[in-house]
């Protein structure tokens, strides 16, 4: 009878160890996924910054062209 309890305990401990191993592996996979997504986000933010700069440059150029047109209309 006591051996049955030990067998039960051994099965539970083995199950816990297997679950721990699986969870540890999954945790590593998720950490890699987070790292990849962080790098993608950083790249997207850099691209967005470049697009904002480009937009501002275009806006400045359009504003200066509109000012030139305004000067032509007033003269």
C-alpha positions as CSV (number, residue, x, y, z in Angstrom):
1,X,0.0,0.0,0.0
2,X,2.8,2.4,0.8
3,X,4.4,1.7,-2.5
4,X,1.3,2.8,-4.2
5,X,1.6,6.2,-2.5
6,X,5.2,6.4,-3.6
7,X,4.2,5.6,-7.1
8,X,1.5,8.2,-7.0
9,X,4.0,10.8,-5.7
10,X,6.5,9.8,-8.3
11,X,4.0,10.3,-11.1
12,X,2.9,13.7,-9.7
13,X,6.5,14.8,-9.4
14,X,7.4,13.5,-12.9
15,X,4.4,15.4,-14.2
16,X,5.4,18.6,-12.5
17,X,8.9,18.3,-13.8
18,X,7.6,17.7,-17.4
19,X,5.3,20.7,-17.0
20,X,8.1,22.9,-15.7
21,X,10.3,21.9,-18.7
22,X,7.5,22.6,-21.2
23,X,6.7,26.0,-19.5
24,X,10.4,26.9,-19.5
25,X,10.6,26.1,-23.2
26,X,7.5,28.1,-24.0
27,X,8.8,31.0,-21.9
28,X,12.0,31.1,-24.0
29,X,9.9,31.0,-27.2
30,X,7.8,33.9,-26.0
31,X,10.8,35.9,-25.0
32,X,12.2,35.5,-28.5
33,X,8.9,36.5,-30.0
34,X,8.8,39.6,-27.8
35,X,12.4,40.4,-28.8
36,X,11.5,40.1,-32.5
37,X,8.4,42.2,-32.1
38,X,10.4,44.9,-30.2
39,X,12.9,45.0,-33.1
40,X,10.0,45.3,-35.6
41,X,8.4,48.1,-33.6
42,X,11.7,49.9,-33.4
43,X,12.2,49.7,-37.2
44,X,8.6,50.9,-37.7
45,X,9.2,53.9,-35.4
46,X,12.3,54.8,-37.3
47,X,10.5,54.6,-40.6
48,X,7.6,56.6,-39.2
49,X,10.1,59.3,-38.0
50,X,11.6,59.4,-41.5
51,X,8.1,59.8,-43.0
52,X,7.3,62.6,-40.6
53,X,10.5,64.4,-41.6
54,X,9.7,63.9,-45.2
55,X,6.1,65.2,-44.7
56,X,7.5,68.3,-42.8
57,X,9.9,69.0,-45.6
58,X,7.2,68.7,-48.3
59,X,4.9,70.9,-46.2
60,X,7.6,73.6,-45.9
61,X,8.2,73.5,-49.6
62,X,4.5,73.7,-50.4
63,X,4.1,76.6,-48.0
64,X,7.0,78.5,-49.7
65,X,5.5,77.9,-53.1
66,X,2.1,79.1,-51.9
67,X,3.8,82.2,-50.6
68,X,5.4,82.8,-54.0
69,X,2.0,82.4,-55.6
70,X,0.5,84.9,-53.1
71,X,3.2,87.4,-54.0
72,X,2.4,87.0,-57.7
73,X,-1.3,87.6,-57.1
74,X,-0.7,90.8,-55.1
75,X,1.6,92.4,-57.6
